[in-house]
Amino acid sequence: TGASNTTTTDPTNPSTTKPQPNTLAVGGPKPNQHPHSRWTRKRGPVTHFDIIDIGLRLADVTAWHLSPEAAPYQNFQGRRNLKDNGATPEEVEFIAAGQRVELNVFTSVQLVSWLEQKLIQNGVEKIVPDVDTLAAAWRQMIIAGETNRRIQAVEADVERIADTHPMPDDAADQIEKLLAATPTLSWDQAIASLATAAGHDSLGQS
C-alpha cells in the first residue's frame, strides 16, 4: 500500500482521526457486483477506506494484446451496474457482447510486469518502517549473521567427523532391531539415532 491521507473516523467523535493506507483492489468491473463500498462497519466506529481499483481494464487488454474469451449472458441487464462500478462505455459494450478477459490470460512474467506498472502509476513506493520495527530486524540480522558465521566455522570439523565415521556394514540389521523394539519409529528416525550416537562417541574420544 502507499501513503494516503485517508482517515479512520468515529462518527460520535469527529475530532478523533487516524491515518490509514489506501486499499488497492485488483479486479475489473463486473456486471453482477455491487459498487465498492467506501464505508465498512466492524463492531464499532465506521472506518473509511479509499479503494483504488487497479484491475484489468479494456485499455490493458488492448495494450497487452490479450485475447478475450466468450462469456455470453442471457437477457443481459448489467449495463447500469457496470457503469456504477466505473466501467467505460466501451467496457460496458465489450462485456455486454459476451466477452471477458481474466487475469490468468497473462503469462507469469506479463502479470508481474503489468502489476508493477499499476503500482507505479498509483504512486506506491517502498517504505522504511518505524524505529521499533527496524531495531527488531537489526537484532534478528545480527543473530542470523553470527549464527551462520559460527556454523561455517565448525562445518569443516563436523565434515571431518562424518568422514571418519562411515556407516557400519550392519546398519540395516541395527535399524531392523530398533524398529522391532520400537514399532513407532520410522527408518530415518532409527538411522538418526544410530548416527547421533556414533557422533557422540567420537566427541567423547577426541
MDAnalysis code that builds the backbone (N, CA, C; Angstrom):
import MDAnalysis as mda
import numpy as np

u = mda.Universe.empty(618, n_residues=206, atom_resindex=np.repeat(np.arange(206), 3), trajectory=True)
u.add_TopologyAttr("name", ["N", "CA", "C"] * 206)
u.add_TopologyAttr("resid", np.arange(1, 207))
u.add_TopologyAttr("resname", ["THR", "GLY", "ALA", "SER", "ASN", "THR", "THR", "THR", "THR", "ASP", "PRO", "THR", "ASN", "PRO", "SER", "THR", "THR", "LYS", "PRO", "GLN", "PRO", "ASN", "THR", "LEU", "ALA", "VAL", "GLY", "GLY", "PRO", "LYS", "PRO", "ASN", "GLN", "HIS", "PRO", "HIS", "SER", "ARG", "TRP", "THR", "ARG", "LYS", "ARG", "GLY", "PRO", "VAL", "THR", "HIS", "PHE", "ASP", "ILE", "ILE", "ASP", "ILE", "GLY", "LEU", "ARG", "LEU", "ALA", "ASP", "VAL", "THR", "ALA", "TRP", "HIS", "LEU", "SER", "PRO", "GLU", "ALA", "ALA", "PRO", "TYR", "GLN", "ASN", "PHE", "GLN", "GLY", "ARG", "ARG", "ASN", "LEU", "LYS", "ASP", "ASN", "GLY", "ALA", "THR", "PRO", "GLU", "GLU", "VAL", "GLU", "PHE", "ILE", "ALA", "ALA", "GLY", "GLN", "ARG", "VAL", "GLU", "LEU", "ASN", "VAL", "PHE", "THR", "SER", "VAL", "GLN", "LEU", "VAL", "SER", "TRP", "LEU", "GLU", "GLN", "LYS", "LEU", "ILE", "GLN", "ASN", "GLY", "VAL", "GLU", "LYS", "ILE", "VAL", "PRO", "ASP", "VAL", "ASP", "THR", "LEU", "ALA", "ALA", "ALA", "TRP", "ARG", "GLN", "MET", "ILE", "ILE", "ALA", "GLY", "GLU", "THR", "ASN", "ARG", "ARG", "ILE", "GLN", "ALA", "VAL", "GLU", "ALA", "ASP", "VAL", "GLU", "ARG", "ILE", "ALA", "ASP", "THR", "HIS", "PRO", "MET", "PRO", "ASP", "ASP", "ALA", "ALA", "ASP", "GLN", "ILE", "GLU", "LYS", "LEU", "LEU", "ALA", "ALA", "THR", "PRO", "THR", "LEU", "SER", "TRP", "ASP", "GLN", "ALA", "ILE", "ALA", "SER", "LEU", "ALA", "THR", "ALA", "ALA", "GLY", "HIS", "ASP", "SER", "LEU", "GLY", "GLN", "SER"])
u.atoms.positions = np.array([
    [0.827, -1.188, 0.000],
    [0.000, 0.000, 0.000],
    [0.863, 1.240, 0.000],
    [0.313, 2.355, -0.444],
    [1.068, 3.595, -0.495],
    [0.590, 4.573, 0.542],
    [1.278, 5.696, 0.628],
    [0.905, 6.716, 1.593],
    [-0.443, 7.305, 1.220],
    [-1.186, 7.732, 2.225],
    [-2.529, 8.223, 1.963],
    [-2.935, 9.208, 3.030],
    [-3.884, 10.080, 2.691],
    [-4.467, 10.986, 3.662],
    [-5.794, 10.458, 4.172],
    [-6.123, 9.217, 3.831],
    [-7.360, 8.604, 4.278],
    [-7.387, 8.553, 5.795],
    [-8.567, 8.731, 6.402],
    [-8.650, 8.729, 7.853],
    [-9.660, 7.732, 8.347],
    [-9.418, 7.264, 9.594],
    [-10.400, 6.469, 10.300],
    [-11.139, 7.408, 11.235],
    [-12.460, 7.441, 11.155],
    [-13.216, 8.437, 11.895],
    [-14.307, 7.788, 12.722],
    [-14.404, 8.205, 13.971],
    [-15.503, 7.808, 14.835],
    [-16.600, 8.852, 14.678],
    [-17.761, 8.487, 14.124],
    [-18.828, 9.467, 13.895],
    [-19.284, 10.146, 15.170],
    [-19.129, 9.473, 16.324],
    [-19.555, 10.063, 17.586],
    [-18.512, 11.023, 18.132],
    [-17.317, 11.041, 17.534],
    [-16.251, 11.923, 17.982],
    [-15.473, 12.394, 16.754],
    [-15.990, 13.342, 16.014],
    [-15.383, 13.751, 14.747],
    [-13.951, 14.231, 14.870],
    [-13.530, 14.617, 16.058],
    [-12.167, 15.122, 16.214],
    [-11.146, 13.997, 16.275],
    [-11.620, 12.738, 16.395],
    [-10.710, 11.602, 16.507],
    [-10.489, 11.000, 15.133],
    [-9.326, 11.225, 14.575],
    [-8.992, 10.674, 13.264],
    [-7.663, 9.981, 13.319],
    [-7.489, 8.985, 12.460],
    [-6.254, 8.198, 12.428],
    [-5.915, 7.895, 10.978],
    [-4.692, 8.244, 10.520],
    [-4.331, 7.974, 9.122],
    [-4.405, 6.494, 8.799],
    [-4.892, 6.180, 7.602],
    [-4.973, 4.798, 7.140],
    [-4.414, 4.718, 5.730],
    [-3.825, 3.574, 5.337],
    [-3.343, 3.429, 3.958],
    [-4.484, 3.194, 3.000],
    [-4.231, 3.489, 1.731],
    [-5.204, 3.153, 0.706],
    [-5.291, 1.644, 0.557],
    [-6.424, 1.177, 0.035],
    [-6.586, -0.228, -0.302],
    [-6.597, -0.355, -1.819],
    [-5.672, -1.164, -2.356],
    [-5.608, -1.379, -3.788],
    [-6.319, -2.676, -4.129],
    [-7.286, -2.605, -5.043],
    [-8.069, -3.783, -5.422],
    [-7.714, -4.190, -6.835],
    [-7.339, -5.464, -7.008],
    [-7.019, -5.976, -8.342],
    [-8.244, -6.683, -8.881],
    [-9.011, -5.991, -9.683],
    [-10.204, -6.577, -10.277],
    [-10.898, -5.551, -11.131],
    [-11.375, -5.954, -12.265],
    [-12.066, -5.030, -13.152],
    [-13.558, -5.003, -12.872],
    [-14.309, -4.168, -13.579],
    [-15.749, -4.086, -13.374],
    [-16.453, -5.365, -13.790],
    [-17.427, -5.778, -12.985],
    [-18.197, -6.991, -13.269],
    [-19.678, -6.633, -13.250],
    [-20.460, -7.273, -14.091],
    [-21.864, -6.873, -14.213],
    [-22.704, -7.196, -12.997],
    [-22.281, -8.148, -12.160],
    [-23.125, -8.578, -11.048],
    [-22.603, -8.156, -9.680],
    [-21.565, -7.318, -9.640],
    [-21.044, -6.923, -8.340],
    [-21.616, -5.574, -7.951],
    [-21.687, -5.360, -6.637],
    [-22.141, -4.068, -6.153],
    [-20.995, -3.078, -6.235],
    [-21.274, -1.804, -6.397],
    [-20.197, -0.811, -6.388],
    [-19.415, -0.910, -5.087],
    [-18.107, -0.649, -5.180],
    [-17.266, -0.719, -3.988],
    [-17.819, 0.205, -2.906],
    [-18.032, -0.327, -1.728],
    [-18.462, 0.491, -0.605],
    [-17.261, 1.171, 0.012],
    [-17.360, 2.448, 0.259],
    [-16.251, 3.187, 0.850],
    [-16.356, 3.194, 2.370],
    [-17.376, 2.544, 2.907],
    [-17.553, 2.528, 4.352],
    [-17.746, 1.100, 4.827],
    [-16.969, 0.701, 5.814],
    [-17.039, -0.657, 6.324],
    [-17.236, -0.606, 7.832],
    [-18.247, -1.342, 8.329],
    [-18.510, -1.335, 9.764],
    [-17.987, -2.624, 10.388],
    [-17.256, -2.493, 11.497],
    [-16.710, -3.647, 12.202],
    [-16.959, -3.496, 13.697],
    [-18.153, -3.782, 14.120],
    [-18.493, -3.789, 15.543],
    [-18.021, -2.515, 16.259],
    [-18.215, -1.390, 15.676],
    [-17.760, -0.174, 16.324],
    [-17.783, 0.982, 15.349],
    [-16.799, 1.904, 15.501],
    [-16.768, 3.071, 14.629],
    [-16.666, 2.688, 13.154],
    [-17.217, 3.525, 12.306],
    [-17.152, 3.308, 10.869],
    [-15.755, 3.665, 10.389],
    [-15.162, 2.797, 9.567],
    [-13.827, 3.024, 9.038],
    [-13.920, 3.394, 7.570],
    [-13.259, 4.466, 7.191],
    [-13.300, 4.957, 5.823],
    [-12.039, 4.537, 5.090],
    [-12.204, 3.851, 3.963],
    [-11.076, 3.423, 3.150],
    [-11.219, 4.007, 1.754],
    [-10.129, 4.522, 1.211],
    [-10.101, 4.861, -0.197],
    [-9.700, 3.616, -0.963],
    [-10.602, 3.088, -1.790],
    [-10.330, 1.885, -2.561],
    [-9.948, 2.290, -3.974],
    [-8.739, 1.957, -4.373],
    [-8.250, 2.267, -5.712],
    [-8.274, 0.989, -6.537],
    [-9.107, 0.966, -7.561],
    [-9.222, -0.225, -8.410],
    [-8.110, -0.199, -9.445],
    [-7.167, -1.139, -9.345],
    [-6.080, -1.223, -10.323],
    [-6.290, -2.441, -11.220],
    [-7.539, -2.852, -11.329],
    [-7.850, -4.073, -12.057],
    [-7.657, -3.972, -13.557],
    [-7.827, -5.102, -14.207],
    [-7.660, -5.225, -15.651],
    [-8.780, -4.482, -16.363],
    [-8.390, -3.521, -17.190],
    [-9.352, -2.728, -17.920],
    [-9.204, -2.964, -19.423],
    [-10.170, -2.470, -20.187],
    [-10.147, -2.701, -21.627],
    [-8.890, -2.092, -22.262],
    [-8.431, -0.974, -21.731],
    [-7.201, -0.360, -22.245],
    [-6.008, -1.299, -22.059],
    [-5.995, -2.043, -20.939],
    [-4.927, -3.018, -20.706],
    [-5.023, -4.174, -21.692],
    [-6.247, -4.606, -21.957],
    [-6.459, -5.704, -22.911],
    [-5.876, -5.338, -24.265],
    [-6.111, -4.087, -24.675],
    [-5.594, -3.627, -25.960],
    [-4.077, -3.480, -25.930],
    [-3.565, -2.863, -24.864],
    [-2.130, -2.589, -24.773],
    [-1.312, -3.870, -24.704],
    [-1.852, -4.880, -24.035],
    [-1.113, -6.131, -23.852],
    [-1.511, -7.193, -24.883],
    [-2.382, -6.836, -25.816],
    [-2.800, -7.757, -26.875],
    [-3.354, -9.064, -26.280],
    [-4.240, -8.914, -25.301],
    [-4.809, -10.079, -24.627],
    [-6.043, -10.568, -25.377],
    [-6.205, -11.865, -25.424],
    [-7.327, -12.463, -26.154],
    [-8.510, -12.681, -25.215],
    [-9.685, -12.154, -25.566],
    [-10.873, -12.372, -24.732],
    [-11.421, -13.784, -24.899],
    [-12.228, -14.191, -23.926],
    [-12.923, -15.465, -24.016],
    [-14.416, -15.200, -23.980],
    [-15.179, -16.156, -24.454],
    [-16.629, -15.994, -24.511],
    [-17.228, -16.078, -23.115],
    [-18.135, -15.148, -22.839],
    [-18.869, -15.154, -21.574],
    [-20.275, -14.642, -21.849],
    [-21.047, -15.428, -22.597],
    [-22.368, -14.952, -23.023],
    [-23.346, -14.810, -21.857],
    [-24.186, -13.802, -21.930],
    [-25.237, -13.566, -20.939],
    [-26.587, -13.643, -21.635],
    [-27.560, -14.218, -20.949],
    [-28.918, -14.255, -21.481],
    [-29.675, -13.054, -20.932],
    [-30.277, -12.286, -21.838],
    [-31.030, -11.099, -21.435],
    [-30.185, -10.203, -20.534],
    [-29.043, -9.789, -21.059],
    [-28.084, -9.019, -20.270],
    [-28.727, -7.765, -19.688],
    [-28.603, -7.621, -18.345],
    [-29.202, -6.482, -17.653],
    [-28.160, -5.732, -16.809],
    [-26.899, -5.902, -17.148],
    [-25.864, -5.381, -16.256],
    [-25.258, -4.051, -16.620],
    [-25.793, -3.377, -17.639],
    [-25.172, -2.128, -18.078],
    [-25.133, -1.071, -16.961],
    [-26.231, -0.905, -16.265],
    [-26.295, 0.115, -15.209],
    [-25.301, -0.206, -14.094],
    [-25.235, -1.479, -13.720],
    [-24.332, -1.854, -12.633],
    [-22.874, -1.689, -13.049],
    [-22.560, -2.033, -14.286],
    [-21.199, -1.845, -14.781],
    [-20.822, -0.368, -14.749],
    [-21.735, 0.482, -15.182],
    [-21.472, 1.922, -15.174],
    [-21.272, 2.414, -13.747],
    [-22.115, 1.930, -12.814],
    [-21.975, 2.325, -11.408],
    [-20.643, 1.884, -10.828],
    [-20.077, 0.797, -11.369],
    [-18.800, 0.299, -10.901],
    [-17.610, 0.936, -11.618],
    [-17.890, 1.926, -12.465],
    [-16.811, 2.673, -13.079],
    [-16.385, 2.210, -14.449],
    [-17.154, 1.308, -15.063],
    [-16.807, 0.845, -16.408],
    [-17.036, 1.959, -17.428],
    [-16.145, 2.023, -18.411],
    [-16.321, 2.975, -19.505],
    [-17.404, 2.451, -20.444],
    [-17.968, 3.319, -21.292],
    [-18.964, 2.838, -22.267],
    [-18.425, 1.703, -23.127],
    [-17.147, 1.791, -23.509],
    [-16.554, 0.739, -24.326],
    [-16.467, -0.577, -23.551],
    [-16.155, -0.484, -22.271],
    [-16.075, -1.696, -21.449],
    [-17.452, -2.312, -21.244],
    [-18.450, -1.466, -21.072],
    [-19.820, -1.963, -20.922],
    [-20.222, -2.758, -22.158],
    [-19.975, -2.211, -23.336],
    [-20.359, -2.892, -24.567],
    [-19.530, -4.152, -24.795],
    [-18.266, -4.125, -24.388],
    [-17.389, -5.295, -24.514],
    [-17.956, -6.464, -23.716],
    [-18.365, -6.185, -22.475],
    [-18.909, -7.243, -21.614],
    [-20.314, -7.630, -22.071],
    [-21.104, -6.642, -22.452],
    [-22.471, -6.926, -22.914],
    [-22.462, -7.803, -24.155],
    [-21.398, -7.710, -24.937],
    [-21.291, -8.514, -26.158],
    [-20.874, -9.949, -25.864],
    [-20.740, -10.281, -24.569],
    [-20.407, -11.659, -24.198],
    [-18.928, -11.958, -24.231],
    [-18.096, -10.979, -23.850],
    [-16.662, -11.186, -23.825],
    [-16.112, -10.839, -22.443],
    [-15.016, -11.472, -22.099],
    [-14.326, -11.133, -20.856],
    [-12.854, -11.518, -20.999],
    [-12.020, -10.907, -20.154],
    [-10.602, -11.238, -20.101],
    [-10.227, -11.372, -18.632],
    [-9.754, -12.571, -18.252],
    [-9.359, -12.828, -16.875],
    [-7.854, -12.624, -16.705],
    [-7.426, -12.404, -15.457],
    [-6.007, -12.193, -15.184],
    [-5.153, -13.389, -15.600],
    [-5.735, -14.591, -15.576],
    [-4.930, -15.774, -15.888],
    [-4.563, -15.881, -17.365],
    [-5.028, -14.912, -18.198],
    [-4.610, -14.907, -19.596],
    [-3.175, -14.386, -19.723],
    [-2.705, -13.652, -18.701],
    [-1.324, -13.195, -18.670],
    [-0.382, -14.382, -18.464],
    [0.822, -14.289, -19.023],
    [1.884, -15.191, -18.580],
    [2.355, -14.682, -17.226],
    [3.135, -15.489, -16.508],
    [3.623, -15.074, -15.188],
    [4.449, -13.797, -15.286],
    [5.317, -13.728, -16.293],
    [6.168, -12.548, -16.466],
    [5.322, -11.320, -16.797],
    [4.334, -11.495, -17.675],
    [3.460, -10.384, -18.038],
    [2.676, -9.880, -16.828],
    [2.170, -10.797, -16.024],
    [1.356, -10.407, -14.872],
    [2.164, -9.566, -13.897],
    [3.390, -9.987, -13.617],
    [4.244, -9.233, -12.689],
    [4.544, -7.855, -13.265],
    [4.861, -7.794, -14.542],
    [5.174, -6.516, -15.188],
    [3.968, -5.587, -15.180],
    [2.808, -6.145, -15.504],
    [1.573, -5.345, -15.510],
    [1.270, -4.803, -14.130],
    [1.390, -5.653, -13.117],
    [1.086, -5.238, -11.756],
    [2.073, -4.176, -11.272],
    [3.352, -4.330, -11.615],
    [4.340, -3.326, -11.231],
    [3.998, -1.972, -11.850],
    [3.585, -1.976, -13.105],
    [3.196, -0.730, -13.769],
    [2.021, -0.075, -13.050],
    [1.035, -0.883, -12.681],
    [-0.138, -0.354, -11.992],
    [0.245, 0.265, -10.647],
    [1.129, -0.396, -9.908],
    [1.545, 0.126, -8.610],
    [2.283, 1.445, -8.768],
    [3.168, 1.530, -9.770],
    [3.909, 2.767, -10.021],
    [2.948, 3.889, -10.409],
    [1.982, 3.564, -11.278],
    [1.013, 4.570, -11.712],
    [0.215, 5.126, -10.544],
    [0.022, 4.327, -9.507],
    [-0.767, 4.756, -8.350],
    [0.099, 5.250, -7.199],
    [1.376, 5.516, -7.495],
    [2.236, 6.158, -6.507],
    [2.693, 5.279, -5.363],
    [2.625, 3.959, -5.546],
    [3.088, 3.061, -4.482],
    [4.610, 3.089, -4.451],
    [5.184, 3.279, -3.264],
    [6.625, 3.368, -3.099],
    [7.083, 2.446, -1.980],
    [8.370, 2.131, -1.986],
    [8.944, 1.368, -0.889],
    [8.911, 2.231, 0.369],
    [8.785, 1.589, 1.512],
    [8.705, 2.310, 2.772],
    [9.848, 1.911, 3.688],
    [10.156, 2.769, 4.640],
    [11.065, 2.446, 5.737],
    [10.204, 2.373, 6.994],
    [10.164, 1.217, 7.671],
    [9.280, 1.078, 8.826],
    [9.719, 1.919, 10.011],
    [8.932, 1.866, 11.077],
    [9.223, 2.653, 12.265],
    [10.473, 2.135, 12.978],
    [10.960, 2.920, 13.937],
    [12.223, 2.624, 14.611],
    [12.179, 1.290, 15.344],
    [11.071, 0.963, 16.002],
    [10.966, -0.301, 16.733],
    [11.078, -1.493, 15.790],
    [10.428, -1.401, 14.629],
    [10.494, -2.484, 13.639],
    [11.907, -2.624, 13.106],
    [12.554, -1.492, 12.828],
    [13.931, -1.524, 12.346],
    [14.867, -2.142, 13.378],
    [14.667, -1.780, 14.656],
    [15.531, -2.307, 15.713],
    [15.379, -3.814, 15.850],
    [14.139, -4.313, 15.749],
    [13.906, -5.754, 15.844],
    [14.538, -6.478, 14.664],
    [14.415, -5.895, 13.457],
    [15.009, -6.509, 12.274],
    [16.528, -6.494, 12.357],
    [17.093, -5.393, 12.861],
    [18.546, -5.290, 13.029],
    [19.057, -6.398, 13.944],
    [18.382, -6.580, 15.080],
    [18.806, -7.599, 16.041],
    [18.733, -8.992, 15.432],
    [17.657, -9.251, 14.674],
    [17.489, -10.554, 14.048],
    [18.576, -10.813, 13.011],
    [18.958, -9.778, 12.266],
    [20.007, -9.935, 11.260],
    [21.370, -10.192, 11.916],
    [21.632, -9.547, 13.058],
    [22.877, -9.802, 13.790],
    [22.920, -11.259, 14.253],
    [21.792, -11.732, 14.799],
    [21.719, -13.122, 15.268],
    [21.922, -14.088, 14.111],
    [21.240, -13.836, 12.992],
    [21.349, -14.727, 11.842],
    [22.761, -14.733, 11.278],
    [23.365, -13.548, 11.184],
    [24.717, -13.467, 10.648],
    [25.731, -14.178, 11.520],
    [25.624, -13.980, 12.824],
    [26.568, -14.623, 13.742],
    [26.350, -16.131, 13.777],
    [25.093, -16.560, 13.704],
    [24.804, -17.995, 13.670],
    [25.430, -18.635, 12.435],
    [25.261, -17.993, 11.287],
    [25.850, -18.526, 10.054],
    [27.370, -18.560, 10.128],
    [27.960, -17.513, 10.722],
    [29.419, -17.474, 10.833],
    [29.933, -18.629, 11.680],
    [29.246, -18.897, 12.773],
    [29.690, -19.982, 13.667],
    [29.471, -21.345, 13.018],
    [28.380, -21.475, 12.262],
    [28.152, -22.740, 11.552],
    [29.277, -22.990, 10.559],
    [29.662, -21.947, 9.822],
    [30.740, -22.096, 8.850],
    [32.059, -22.437, 9.527],
    [32.242, -21.905, 10.745],
    [33.488, -22.150, 11.460],
    [33.639, -23.609, 11.868],
    [32.530, -24.285, 12.152],
    [32.610, -25.676, 12.604],
    [32.290, -26.668, 11.485],
    [31.894, -26.149, 10.312],
    [31.461, -27.031, 9.235],
    [32.553, -28.013, 8.814],
    [33.790, -27.503, 8.657],
    [34.884, -28.382, 8.242],
    [35.144, -29.461, 9.280],
    [35.000, -29.108, 10.564],
    [35.263, -30.066, 11.630],
    [34.212, -31.169, 11.653],
    [32.950, -30.802, 11.511],
    [31.902, -31.822, 11.556],
    [31.938, -32.689, 10.298],
    [32.358, -32.115, 9.173],
    [32.510, -32.938, 7.971],
    [33.639, -33.956, 8.165],
    [34.705, -33.547, 8.869],
    [35.794, -34.485, 9.158],
    [35.296, -35.635, 10.026],
    [34.458, -35.314, 11.014],
    [33.899, -36.350, 11.880],
    [33.036, -37.313, 11.065],
    [32.221, -36.758, 10.146],
    [31.372, -37.607, 9.306],
    [32.216, -38.518, 8.424],
    [33.327, -37.970, 7.886],
    [34.197, -38.773, 7.018],
    [34.876, -39.905, 7.769],
    [35.135, -39.701, 9.054],
    [35.820, -40.732, 9.849],
    [34.841, -41.711, 10.488],
    [33.546, -41.529, 10.212],
    [32.535, -42.440, 10.762],
    [31.611, -42.922, 9.645],
    [32.109, -43.733, 8.746],
    [31.251, -44.268, 7.681],
    [30.174, -45.171, 8.279],
    [29.116, -45.342, 7.527],
    [28.024, -46.191, 8.006],
    [28.526, -47.625, 8.177],
    [28.236, -48.262, 9.295],
    [28.681, -49.650, 9.501],
    [27.985, -50.615, 8.543],
    [28.649, -51.716, 8.288],
    [28.103, -52.706, 7.348],
    [26.785, -53.290, 7.830],
    [26.619, -53.364, 9.129],
    [25.395, -53.982, 9.669],
    [24.333, -52.934, 10.026],
    [24.405, -51.729, 9.397],
    [23.453, -50.664, 9.729],
    [22.010, -51.111, 9.501],
    [21.773, -51.820, 8.398],
    [20.403, -52.269, 8.110],
    [19.891, -53.199, 9.198],
    [20.781, -54.108, 9.691],
    [20.374, -55.023, 10.758],
    [20.064, -54.246, 12.036],
    [20.906, -53.245, 12.347],
    [20.670, -52.441, 13.555],
    [19.350, -51.679, 13.469],
    [19.059, -51.171, 12.274],
    [17.804, -50.437, 12.093],
    [16.611, -51.368, 12.273],
    [16.699, -52.570, 11.725],
    [15.604, -53.538, 11.877],
    [15.366, -53.865, 13.340],
    [16.444, -54.000, 14.113],
    [16.312, -54.287, 15.539],
    [15.637, -53.124, 16.270],
    [16.037, -51.894, 15.929],
    [15.417, -50.721, 16.556],
    [13.929, -50.633, 16.226],
    [13.590, -50.930, 14.970],
    [12.180, -50.876, 14.567],
    [11.356, -51.954, 15.252],
    [11.987, -53.122, 15.450],
    [11.280, -54.206, 16.147],
    [11.058, -53.848, 17.610],
    [12.051, -53.185, 18.205],
    [11.940, -52.803, 19.617],
    [10.988, -51.626, 19.811],
    [10.971, -50.724, 18.827],
    [10.114, -49.531, 18.916],
    [9.367, -49.373, 17.594],
    [8.219, -50.037, 17.439],
    [7.488, -50.028, 16.167],
    [7.048, -48.640, 15.702],
    [6.972, -47.688, 16.626],
    [6.516, -46.347, 16.233],
    [7.605, -45.553, 15.510],
    [8.836, -46.039, 15.548],
    [9.922, -45.353, 14.863],
    [9.815, -45.535, 13.348],
    [10.273, -44.546, 12.594],
    [10.451, -44.699, 11.147],
    [11.919, -45.052, 10.914],
    [12.245, -45.523, 9.692],
    [13.623, -45.939, 9.444],
    [14.601, -44.770, 9.536],
    [14.143, -43.551, 9.108],
    [15.056, -42.416, 9.168],
    [15.273, -41.956, 10.606],
    [14.259, -42.132, 11.472],
    [14.464, -41.835, 12.892],
    [15.439, -42.828, 13.510],
    [15.360, -44.069, 13.068],
    [16.265, -45.094, 13.595],
    [17.702, -44.823, 13.187],
    [17.921, -44.491, 11.907],
    [19.292, -44.225, 11.460],
    [19.822, -42.940, 12.083],
    [18.930, -41.969, 12.336],
    [19.358, -40.744, 13.010],
    [19.847, -41.054, 14.413],
    [19.162, -41.958, 15.097],
    [19.572, -42.348, 16.442],
    [20.950, -43.011, 16.428],
    [21.169, -43.915, 15.480],
    [22.452, -44.609, 15.379],
    [23.580, -43.643, 15.023],
    [23.325, -42.762, 14.044],
    [24.353, -41.828, 13.607],
    [24.690, -40.813, 14.697],
    [23.677, -40.358, 15.416],
    [23.906, -39.414, 16.509],
    [24.761, -40.035, 17.598],
    [24.469, -41.286, 17.927],
    [25.264, -41.997, 18.944],
    [26.713, -42.139, 18.502],
    [26.920, -42.428, 17.215],
    [28.292, -42.554, 16.688],
    [29.022, -41.232, 16.782],
    [28.327, -40.154, 16.477],
    [28.946, -38.828, 16.568],
    [29.307, -38.463, 17.988],
    [28.446, -38.805, 18.939],
    [28.724, -38.546, 20.358],
    [29.924, -39.336, 20.821],
    [30.033, -40.590, 20.372],
    [31.182, -41.416, 20.740],
    [32.479, -40.776, 20.250],
    [32.438, -40.190, 19.054],
    [33.624, -39.548, 18.506],
    [34.034, -38.354, 19.331],
    [33.053, -37.553, 19.748],
    [33.359, -36.377, 20.556],
    [33.929, -36.795, 21.910],
    [33.423, -37.913, 22.434],
    [33.923, -38.369, 23.730],
    [35.345, -38.883, 23.631],
    [35.765, -39.358, 22.447],
    [37.108, -39.887, 22.287],
    [38.107, -38.807, 21.897],
    [37.614, -37.657, 21.406],
    [38.524, -36.607, 20.934],
    [39.035, -35.760, 22.100],
])
